[in-house]
Structures are given as structure tokens and as C-alpha cells.
């Protein structure tokens, strides 16, 4: 079960906290996508 892994955490009913968490996750995904794109460009540059 996930509840034992997460340590009995209850989902937040506070809207600001949910929006903050979604913003952090979105920012992380964006930075990860930019990192993958930069790595692809770098590897293509090495191949020339």
C-alpha cells in the first residue's frame, strides 16, 4: 500500500498548497525536458 510508504500523509484541502505543488512539478518537468533537449543537441554536435 502507498499509505504505509508515504507515512500516513493526508491530501491537502488548502488550494494554495495544491497549486504550489503542481507548479513545482510542472517546473521540474520543464527543466527535465530542456535538459534532454540540450543533451540531444550536444550529442548531435559531437557527431559532426
Rosetta blueprint (number, residue, H / E / L):
1 X L
2 X H
3 X H
4 X H
5 X H
6 X H
7 X L
8 X L
9 X L
10 X L
11 X L
12 X L
13 X L
14 X L
15 X H
16 X H
17 X H
18 X H
19 X H
20 X H
21 X H
22 X H
23 X H
24 X H
25 X H
26 X H
27 X H
28 X H
29 X H
30 X H
31 X H
32 X H
33 X H
34 X H
35 X H
36 X H
37 X H
38 X H
39 X H
40 X H
41 X H
42 X H
43 X H
44 X H
45 X H
46 X H
47 X H
48 X L
